[in-house]
Amino acid sequence: MKNYAALALLILLIFLFSPVAARAAEEKKPAARDDSSQGVEEAGRDFRAWLERWWKYLGGTTAQEQQPVISLMLRNREKLGLSDDQVKKLEQLRVDFEKVSIRNDAESRVAEIDLTNLLRAQNRDLASVEAKIREIERLRGDLRIERIRAVEKGKALLTPDQRKKLNDLLIDQPFSPFQSWKGR
């Protein structure tokens, strides 16, 4: 239930700071306050970027990718019967992914700053804006691919029996995207 409340709050905050809300605020203000409405829009962009970073940090991506599978494996090492060597390799995978994630986040943040500066220009160079947006989306996609690779490498370390136990753990997780598979 707590997750639903947090999700509802997140959706509300995103809407409040969305470009639609910023445009509505601009329309209500007189033309003389154009600079302040730009500040509201910029604050909204910054807030959405901040929320997005936290969402990514907390593991939020698509429903199937939301599960921090390697962390789940490590938390349930006894249930899965992981050997010391498997634990060591899984911890290294998690650390390696965390490094990639931090680098990617920094690059994404810099690219967002660059995009903001491109959008502030009086005469926008649309080709540069498009290239910057494509760079940002490429970085996002690269991180998703790295997350999937890390999970697959982690699963490859498991025996067939351990993989079955992991699947059972995934199904039993609250709000799991795999819940719908239960009983099939």
FIKOLZA-1660 file (N, C-alpha, C; in steps of 0.1 Angstrom, whole numbers, plus 5000, padded with zeros to 4 digits):
% residues 184
   i   px   py   pz ch aa at
   1 5008 4988 5000  A  M  N
   1 5000 5000 5000  A  M CA
   1 5009 5012 5000  A  M  C
   2 5020 5012 5007  A  K  N
   2 5029 5023 5008  A  K CA
   2 5035 5026 4994  A  K  C
   3 5037 5016 4986  A  N  N
   3 5042 5018 4973  A  N CA
   3 5032 5025 4964  A  N  C
   4 5019 5022 4966  A  Y  N
   4 5009 5029 4958  A  Y CA
   4 5008 5043 4961  A  Y  C
   5 5009 5046 4974  A  A  N
   5 5008 5060 4979  A  A CA
   5 5020 5068 4973  A  A  C
   6 5032 5062 4974  A  A  N
   6 5044 5069 4969  A  A CA
   6 5043 5071 4954  A  A  C
   7 5037 5061 4947  A  L  N
   7 5035 5062 4932  A  L CA
   7 5025 5073 4929  A  L  C
   8 5015 5074 4936  A  A  N
   8 5005 5084 4934  A  A CA
   8 5011 5098 4937  A  A  C
   9 5019 5099 4947  A  L  N
   9 5025 5112 4950  A  L CA
   9 5035 5116 4939  A  L  C
  10 5042 5106 4934  A  L  N
  10 5052 5108 4923  A  L CA
  10 5045 5113 4911  A  L  C
  11 5034 5107 4907  A  I  N
  11 5026 5111 4896  A  I CA
  11 5020 5125 4897  A  I  C
  12 5015 5128 4909  A  L  N
  12 5010 5142 4912  A  L CA
  12 5021 5152 4910  A  L  C
  13 5033 5149 4916  A  L  N
  13 5044 5159 4915  A  L CA
  13 5049 5160 4901  A  L  C
  14 5050 5149 4893  A  I  N
  14 5054 5151 4879  A  I CA
  14 5044 5159 4872  A  I  C
  15 5031 5157 4874  A  F  N
  15 5021 5165 4867  A  F CA
  15 5022 5180 4871  A  F  C
  16 5024 5182 4884  A  L  N
  16 5025 5196 4888  A  L CA
  16 5037 5204 4882  A  L  C
  17 5048 5196 4879  A  F  N
  17 5060 5202 4874  A  F CA
  17 5062 5199 4859  A  F  C
  18 5051 5194 4853  A  S  N
  18 5052 5190 4839  A  S CA
  18 5051 5203 4830  A  S  C
  19 5056 5202 4817  A  P  N
  19 5055 5213 4808  A  P CA
  19 5040 5218 4807  A  P  C
  20 5031 5209 4808  A  V  N
  20 5017 5213 4807  A  V CA
  20 5013 5223 4818  A  V  C
  21 5017 5219 4830  A  A  N
  21 5014 5228 4842  A  A CA
  21 5022 5241 4840  A  A  C
  22 5034 5241 4835  A  A  N
  22 5042 5253 4833  A  A CA
  22 5036 5262 4823  A  A  C
  23 5031 5255 4812  A  R  N
  23 5024 5263 4801  A  R CA
  23 5012 5270 4807  A  R  C
  24 5004 5262 4815  A  A  N
  24 4992 5268 4821  A  A CA
  24 4995 5280 4830  A  A  C
  25 5006 5279 4837  A  A  N
  25 5011 5290 4846  A  A CA
  25 5015 5302 4837  A  A  C
  26 5021 5299 4826  A  E  N
  26 5025 5310 4817  A  E CA
  26 5013 5317 4811  A  E  C
  27 5003 5309 4808  A  E  N
  27 4991 5315 4802  A  E CA
  27 4984 5324 4811  A  E  C
  28 4984 5321 4824  A  K  N
  28 4977 5328 4834  A  K CA
  28 4984 5341 4838  A  K  C
  29 4997 5342 4836  A  K  N
  29 5005 5353 4839  A  K CA
  29 5006 5363 4828  A  K  C
  30 5006 5376 4831  A  P  N
  30 5008 5386 4821  A  P CA
  30 5021 5385 4814  A  P  C
  31 5022 5390 4802  A  A  N
  31 5034 5389 4794  A  A CA
  31 5046 5395 4800  A  A  C
  32 5044 5405 4809  A  A  N
  32 5055 5411 4816  A  A CA
  32 5063 5402 4825  A  A  C
  33 5057 5391 4829  A  R  N
  33 5063 5381 4838  A  R CA
  33 5068 5369 4830  A  R  C
  34 5072 5371 4818  A  D  N
  34 5077 5360 4810  A  D CA
  34 5089 5354 4816  A  D  C
  35 5098 5362 4822  A  D  N
  35 5110 5356 4828  A  D CA
  35 5107 5347 4840  A  D  C
  36 5098 5351 4848  A  S  N
  36 5095 5343 4860  A  S CA
  36 5088 5329 4856  A  S  C
  37 5080 5329 4845  A  S  N
  37 5074 5317 4841  A  S CA
  37 5085 5308 4835  A  S  C
  38 5095 5314 4829  A  Q  N
  38 5106 5305 4824  A  Q CA
  38 5113 5299 4836  A  Q  C
  39 5114 5306 4847  A  G  N
  39 5120 5301 4859  A  G CA
  39 5112 5289 4865  A  G  C
  40 5099 5290 4864  A  V  N
  40 5090 5280 4869  A  V CA
  40 5092 5267 4860  A  V  C
  41 5093 5269 4847  A  E  N
  41 5095 5258 4838  A  E CA
  41 5108 5252 4840  A  E  C
  42 5118 5260 4842  A  E  N
  42 5132 5255 4845  A  E CA
  42 5132 5247 4858  A  E  C
  43 5125 5252 4868  A  A  N
  43 5125 5245 4881  A  A CA
  43 5117 5232 4879  A  A  C
  44 5107 5232 4871  A  G  N
  44 5100 5220 4869  A  G CA
  44 5109 5209 4862  A  G  C
  45 5116 5214 4852  A  R  N
  45 5126 5205 4845  A  R CA
  45 5136 5199 4855  A  R  C
  46 5141 5208 4863  A  D  N
  46 5151 5204 4873  A  D CA
  46 5145 5193 4883  A  D  C
  47 5133 5196 4887  A  F  N
  47 5126 5187 4896  A  F CA
  47 5123 5174 4890  A  F  C
  48 5119 5174 4877  A  R  N
  48 5116 5161 4870  A  R CA
  48 5129 5154 4868  A  R  C
  49 5140 5160 4865  A  A  N
  49 5153 5154 4864  A  A CA
  49 5157 5147 4877  A  A  C
  50 5155 5155 4888  A  W  N
  50 5158 5150 4901  A  W CA
  50 5150 5137 4904  A  W  C
  51 5137 5138 4902  A  L  N
  51 5128 5126 4904  A  L CA
  51 5133 5115 4896  A  L  C
  52 5136 5117 4883  A  E  N
  52 5140 5107 4874  A  E CA
  52 5153 5100 4879  A  E  C
  53 5162 5108 4884  A  R  N
  53 5175 5102 4890  A  R CA
  53 5172 5093 4902  A  R  C
  54 5163 5098 4911  A  W  N
  54 5159 5090 4922  A  W CA
  54 5151 5077 4918  A  W  C
  55 5143 5078 4908  A  W  N
  55 5135 5067 4903  A  W CA
  55 5145 5057 4897  A  W  C
  56 5155 5061 4890  A  K  N
  56 5165 5052 4885  A  K CA
  56 5173 5046 4896  A  K  C
  57 5177 5054 4906  A  Y  N
  57 5185 5049 4917  A  Y CA
  57 5177 5038 4925  A  Y  C
  58 5164 5040 4926  A  L  N
  58 5156 5031 4934  A  L CA
  58 5152 5019 4925  A  L  C
  59 5157 5019 4913  A  G  N
  59 5155 5007 4904  A  G CA
  59 5143 5008 4895  A  G  C
  60 5137 5020 4894  A  G  N
  60 5125 5022 4886  A  G CA
  60 5128 5023 4871  A  G  C
  61 5124 5014 4864  A  T  N
  61 5125 5014 4849  A  T CA
  61 5112 5008 4844  A  T  C
  62 5112 4999 4835  A  T  N
  62 5100 4992 4831  A  T CA
  62 5096 4982 4842  A  T  C
  63 5084 4977 4842  A  A  N
  63 5079 4968 4852  A  A CA
  63 5088 4956 4854  A  A  C
  64 5093 4950 4843  A  Q  N
  64 5101 4938 4844  A  Q CA
  64 5115 4942 4849  A  Q  C
  65 5120 4954 4846  A  E  N
  65 5133 4957 4850  A  E CA
  65 5134 4963 4864  A  E  C
  66 5122 4966 4870  A  Q  N
  66 5122 4972 4883  A  Q CA
  66 5129 4964 4894  A  Q  C
  67 5128 4951 4893  A  Q  N
  67 5134 4942 4903  A  Q CA
  67 5149 4943 4903  A  Q  C
  68 5155 4947 4915  A  P  N
  68 5169 4946 4916  A  P CA
  68 5173 4932 4918  A  P  C
  69 5174 4924 4908  A  V  N
  69 5175 4909 4909  A  V CA
  69 5188 4905 4916  A  V  C
  70 5199 4912 4913  A  I  N
  70 5212 4908 4919  A  I CA
  70 5211 4911 4934  A  I  C
  71 5206 4922 4938  A  S  N
  71 5204 4925 4952  A  S CA
  71 5195 4914 4959  A  S  C
  72 5184 4911 4952  A  L  N
  72 5175 4900 4957  A  L CA
  72 5182 4887 4959  A  L  C
  73 5191 4884 4949  A  M  N
  73 5199 4871 4951  A  M CA
  73 5208 4872 4963  A  M  C
  74 5214 4883 4965  A  L  N
  74 5223 4885 4976  A  L CA
  74 5216 4885 4990  A  L  C
  75 5204 4891 4990  A  R  N
  75 5196 4891 5002  A  R CA
  75 5191 4877 5006  A  R  C
  76 5189 4869 4996  A  N  N
  76 5184 4856 4998  A  N CA
  76 5194 4845 4995  A  N  C
  77 5207 4848 4998  A  R  N
  77 5218 4839 4995  A  R CA
  77 5216 4825 5002  A  R  C
  78 5210 4825 5014  A  E  N
  78 5208 4812 5021  A  E CA
  78 5197 4804 5014  A  E  C
  79 5186 4811 5011  A  K  N
  79 5175 4804 5004  A  K CA
  79 5179 4798 4991  A  K  C
  80 5188 4806 4984  A  L  N
  80 5192 4801 4971  A  L CA
  80 5204 4791 4972  A  L  C
  81 5210 4791 4984  A  G  N
  81 5221 4782 4986  A  G CA
  81 5234 4786 4978  A  G  C
  82 5236 4799 4978  A  L  N
  82 5248 4805 4970  A  L CA
  82 5261 4801 4977  A  L  C
  83 5271 4798 4969  A  S  N
  83 5284 4795 4975  A  S CA
  83 5291 4809 4977  A  S  C
  84 5302 4808 4985  A  D  N
  84 5309 4821 4987  A  D CA
  84 5314 4827 4974  A  D  C
  85 5319 4818 4965  A  D  N
  85 5323 4823 4952  A  D CA
  85 5312 4830 4944  A  D  C
  86 5300 4824 4945  A  Q  N
  86 5289 4831 4938  A  Q CA
  86 5286 4844 4944  A  Q  C
  87 5286 4845 4957  A  V  N
  87 5283 4857 4964  A  V CA
  87 5293 4868 4960  A  V  C
  88 5306 4864 4960  A  K  N
  88 5316 4873 4956  A  K CA
  88 5314 4879 4942  A  K  C
  89 5311 4870 4933  A  K  N
  89 5309 4874 4919  A  K CA
  89 5297 4883 4917  A  K  C
  90 5286 4879 4925  A  L  N
  90 5274 4888 4924  A  L CA
  90 5277 4901 4930  A  L  C
  91 5284 4902 4941  A  E  N
  91 5287 4915 4947  A  E CA
  91 5295 4923 4937  A  E  C
  92 5305 4917 4930  A  Q  N
  92 5313 4924 4920  A  Q CA
  92 5304 4929 4909  A  Q  C
  93 5295 4921 4904  A  L  N
  93 5286 4925 4893  A  L CA
  93 5278 4938 4898  A  L  C
  94 5273 4937 4910  A  R  N
  94 5265 4949 4915  A  R CA
  94 5274 4961 4916  A  R  C
  95 5286 4960 4921  A  V  N
  95 5295 4971 4922  A  V CA
  95 5299 4977 4908  A  V  C
  96 5302 4968 4899  A  D  N
  96 5305 4972 4885  A  D CA
  96 5293 4979 4879  A  D  C
  97 5281 4974 4881  A  F  N
  97 5269 4981 4875  A  F CA
  97 5267 4995 4882  A  F  C
  98 5269 4995 4895  A  E  N
  98 5268 5008 4902  A  E CA
  98 5278 5019 4896  A  E  C
  99 5290 5015 4893  A  K  N
  99 5299 5024 4887  A  K CA
  99 5294 5029 4873  A  K  C
 100 5290 5019 4865  A  V  N
 100 5284 5023 4852  A  V CA
 100 5273 5033 4854  A  V  C
 101 5264 5030 4863  A  S  N
 101 5252 5038 4866  A  S CA
 101 5256 5052 4870  A  S  C
 102 5266 5053 4879  A  I  N
 102 5270 5066 4883  A  I CA
 102 5276 5074 4872  A  I  C
 103 5285 5068 4864  A  R  N
 103 5290 5075 4852  A  R CA
 103 5279 5079 4842  A  R  C
 104 5270 5070 4840  A  N  N
 104 5259 5073 4831  A  N CA
 104 5251 5085 4836  A  N  C
 105 5248 5085 4849  A  D  N
 105 5240 5095 4855  A  D CA
 105 5247 5109 4853  A  D  C
 106 5260 5109 4856  A  A  N
 106 5268 5121 4854  A  A CA
 106 5267 5126 4840  A  A  C
 107 5270 5117 4830  A  E  N
 107 5269 5121 4816  A  E CA
 107 5255 5126 4812  A  E  C
 108 5245 5120 4818  A  S  N
 108 5231 5124 4815  A  S CA
 108 5228 5138 4820  A  S  C
 109 5233 5140 4832  A  R  N
 109 5231 5153 4839  A  R CA
 109 5238 5164 4831  A  R  C
 110 5250 5162 4826  A  V  N
 110 5257 5171 4818  A  V CA
 110 5250 5174 4805  A  V  C
 111 5245 5163 4799  A  A  N
 111 5238 5164 4786  A  A CA
 111 5225 5172 4788  A  A  C
 112 5219 5170 4799  A  E  N
 112 5206 5178 4802  A  E CA
 112 5210 5193 4804  A  E  C
 113 5221 5196 4810  A  I  N
 113 5225 5210 4812  A  I CA
 113 5228 5216 4798  A  I  C
 114 5235 5208 4790  A  D  N
 114 5238 5213 4776  A  D CA
 114 5225 5215 4768  A  D  C
 115 5215 5206 4770  A  L  N
 115 5202 5208 4763  A  L CA
 115 5195 5220 4768  A  L  C
 116 5195 5223 4781  A  T  N
 116 5189 5235 4786  A  T CA
 116 5195 5247 4780  A  T  C
 117 5208 5247 4779  A  N  N
 117 5215 5259 4773  A  N CA
 117 5212 5260 4758  A  N  C
 118 5211 5249 4751  A  L  N
 118 5207 5250 4737  A  L CA
 118 5193 5256 4736  A  L  C
 119 5184 5252 4745  A  L  N
 119 5170 5257 4744  A  L CA
 119 5169 5271 4749  A  L  C
 120 5178 5276 4756  A  R  N
 120 5177 5290 4761  A  R CA
 120 5182 5300 4750  A  R  C
 121 5189 5295 4740  A  A  N
 121 5194 5303 4730  A  A CA
 121 5183 5310 4722  A  A  C
 122 5186 5323 4718  A  Q  N
 122 5176 5330 4711  A  Q CA
 122 5173 5324 4697  A  Q  C
 123 5183 5320 4690  A  N  N
 123 5182 5313 4677  A  N CA
 123 5186 5299 4680  A  N  C
 124 5176 5290 4682  A  R  N
 124 5179 5276 4685  A  R CA
 124 5184 5269 4673  A  R  C
 125 5194 5262 4675  A  D  N
 125 5199 5253 4664  A  D CA
 125 5192 5239 4666  A  D  C
 126 5182 5237 4658  A  L  N
 126 5174 5225 4660  A  L CA
 126 5182 5212 4658  A  L  C
 127 5191 5213 4649  A  A  N
 127 5200 5201 4647  A  A CA
 127 5208 5197 4659  A  A  C
 128 5213 5207 4666  A  S  N
 128 5220 5205 4679  A  S CA
 128 5211 5200 4690  A  S  C
 129 5199 5206 4690  A  V  N
 129 5189 5202 4700  A  V CA
 129 5185 5187 4698  A  V  C
 130 5183 5184 4686  A  E  N
 130 5179 5170 4683  A  E CA
 130 5190 5161 4686  A  E  C
 131 5203 5164 4683  A  A  N
 131 5214 5156 4686  A  A CA
 131 5216 5154 4701  A  A  C
 132 5214 5164 4708  A  K  N
 132 5215 5164 4723  A  K CA
 132 5204 5155 4729  A  K  C
 133 5192 5156 4724  A  I  N
 133 5181 5147 4729  A  I CA
 133 5184 5133 4726  A  I  C
 134 5189 5130 4714  A  R  N
 134 5192 5117 4710  A  R CA
 134 5204 5111 4718  A  R  C
 135 5213 5120 4722  A  E  N
 135 5224 5116 4731  A  E CA
 135 5219 5112 4745  A  E  C
 136 5209 5120 4750  A  I  N
 136 5203 5117 4763  A  I CA
 136 5196 5104 4763  A  I  C
 137 5188 5102 4752  A  E  N
 137 5181 5089 4751  A  E CA
 137 5190 5077 4749  A  E  C
 138 5201 5079 4742  A  R  N
 138 5211 5068 4740  A  R CA
 138 5217 5065 4754  A  R  C
 139 5220 5075 4762  A  L  N
 139 5225 5072 4775  A  L CA
 139 5215 5064 4783  A  L  C
 140 5203 5068 4783  A  R  N
 140 5192 5061 4790  A  R CA
 140 5191 5046 4785  A  R  C
 141 5191 5044 4772  A  G  N
 141 5190 5031 4767  A  G CA
 141 5203 5023 4770  A  G  C
 142 5214 5029 4770  A  D  N
 142 5227 5022 4773  A  D CA
 142 5226 5017 4788  A  D  C
 143 5221 5025 4797  A  L  N
 143 5220 5020 4811  A  L CA
 143 5210 5009 4812  A  L  C
 144 5199 5009 4806  A  R  N
 144 5189 4998 4806  A  R CA
 144 5196 4985 4801  A  R  C
 145 5203 4986 4790  A  I  N
 145 5210 4975 4785  A  I CA
 145 5220 4969 4795  A  I  C
 146 5228 4978 4801  A  E  N
 146 5238 4974 4811  A  E CA
 146 5231 4967 4823  A  E  C
 147 5220 4972 4827  A  R  N
 147 5212 4966 4838  A  R CA
 147 5208 4952 4834  A  R  C
 148 5203 4950 4822  A  I  N
 148 5198 4937 4818  A  I CA
 148 5210 4928 4817  A  I  C
 149 5222 4932 4811  A  R  N
 149 5234 4924 4810  A  R CA
 149 5238 4920 4824  A  R  C
 150 5239 4929 4833  A  A  N
 150 5243 4925 4847  A  A CA
 150 5234 4914 4853  A  A  C
 151 5221 4916 4851  A  V  N
 151 5212 4906 4857  A  V CA
 151 5214 4892 4850  A  V  C
 152 5216 4892 4837  A  E  N
 152 5218 4880 4829  A  E CA
 152 5231 4873 4834  A  E  C
 153 5241 4881 4836  A  K  N
 153 5254 4876 4840  A  K CA
 153 5252 4870 4854  A  K  C
 154 5244 4876 4863  A  G  N
 154 5242 4871 4876  A  G CA
 154 5234 4858 4875  A  G  C
 155 5224 4858 4867  A  K  N
 155 5216 4845 4866  A  K CA
 155 5225 4834 4860  A  K  C
 156 5234 4837 4851  A  A  N
 156 5243 4827 4846  A  A CA
 156 5252 4821 4856  A  A  C
 157 5254 4827 4867  A  L  N
 157 5262 4822 4878  A  L CA
 157 5255 4811 4886  A  L  C
 158 5242 4810 4884  A  L  N
 158 5234 4801 4892  A  L CA
 158 5232 4788 4886  A  L  C
 159 5230 4778 4894  A  T  N
 159 5227 4764 4889  A  T CA
 159 5212 4764 4885  A  T  C
 160 5208 4754 4877  A  P  N
 160 5194 4753 4873  A  P CA
 160 5185 4753 4886  A  P  C
 161 5189 4746 4896  A  D  N
 161 5180 4746 4908  A  D CA
 161 5179 4760 4915  A  D  C
 162 5191 4767 4915  A  Q  N
 162 5191 4780 4921  A  Q CA
 162 5182 4790 4912  A  Q  C
 163 5182 4788 4899  A  R  N
 163 5174 4796 4890  A  R CA
 163 5159 4794 4893  A  R  C
 164 5156 4782 4895  A  K  N
 164 5142 4779 4898  A  K CA
 164 5138 4785 4912  A  K  C
 165 5146 4785 4922  A  K  N
 165 5144 4791 4934  A  K CA
 165 5143 4806 4933  A  K  C
 166 5151 4812 4924  A  L  N
 166 5151 4826 4921  A  L CA
 166 5138 4830 4915  A  L  C
 167 5133 4822 4905  A  N  N
 167 5120 4825 4899  A  N CA
 167 5109 4825 4909  A  N  C
 168 5110 4815 4918  A  D  N
 168 5099 4815 4929  A  D CA
 168 5100 4827 4938  A  D  C
 169 5112 4832 4941  A  L  N
 169 5114 4844 4949  A  L CA
 169 5109 4856 4941  A  L  C
 170 5111 4857 4928  A  L  N
 170 5106 4868 4920  A  L CA
 170 5091 4869 4920  A  L  C
 171 5085 4857 4919  A  I  N
 171 5070 4856 4919  A  I CA
 171 5065 4861 4932  A  I  C
 172 5071 4857 4943  A  D  N
 172 5066 4861 4956  A  D CA
 172 5069 4875 4961  A  D  C
 173 5076 4883 4953  A  Q  N
 173 5079 4897 4957  A  Q CA
 173 5066 4905 4956  A  Q  C
 174 5064 4914 4966  A  P  N
 174 5052 4922 4966  A  P CA
 174 5053 4932 4954  A  P  C
 175 5041 4933 4947  A  F  N
 175 5040 4942 4936  A  F CA
 175 5049 4938 4924  A  F  C
 176 5052 4925 4923  A  S  N
 176 5061 4920 4913  A  S CA
 176 5054 4920 4900  A  S  C
 177 5061 4923 4889  A  P  N
 177 5055 4922 4876  A  P CA
 177 5052 4907 4872  A  P  C
 178 5058 4898 4880  A  F  N
 178 5057 4884 4877  A  F CA
 178 5045 4878 4885  A  F  C
 179 5038 4886 4893  A  Q  N
 179 5026 4882 4901  A  Q CA
 179 5016 4875 4892  A  Q  C
 180 5014 4881 4880  A  S  N
 180 5003 4876 4871  A  S CA
 180 5006 4862 4867  A  S  C
 181 5019 4857 4868  A  W  N
 181 5022 4844 4863  A  W CA
 181 5019 4834 4874  A  W  C
 182 5017 4838 4886  A  K  N
 182 5014 4829 4897  A  K CA
 182 5003 4820 4894  A  K  C
 183 5005 4807 4897  A  G  N
 183 4994 4798 4896  A  G CA
 183 4992 4793 4881  A  G  C
 184 5000 4797 4872  A  R  N
 184 4999 4792 4858  A  R CA
 184 5007 4780 4856  A  R  C
% end
